[in-house]
């Protein structure tokens, strides 16, 4: 679930990133779309992001989140500074 579920970014705040990892390019039926966010509505408000991000590449602590550099490879059309923000 961690791979495709929304990521908590604050109290009652979630972000559902686009889940289209390159390793599933040949298996589109295994991708999970934005509809999965409905299953997490009891946790808070969920925003959607066009950034392609595998949730397993996010490690969060109380005030900080670390994201692996895979996010750059999965979003070649986006500027690195824009992705960091």
Secondary structure, DSSP 8 states (H G I E B T S, - for coil): -TTTS-EEEETTEEEEEE---GGGTT-GGG---GGGGGGGGGG-EEEEEEEE--GGGEEE-SS-EEE-THHHHHTTTS-HHHHH-
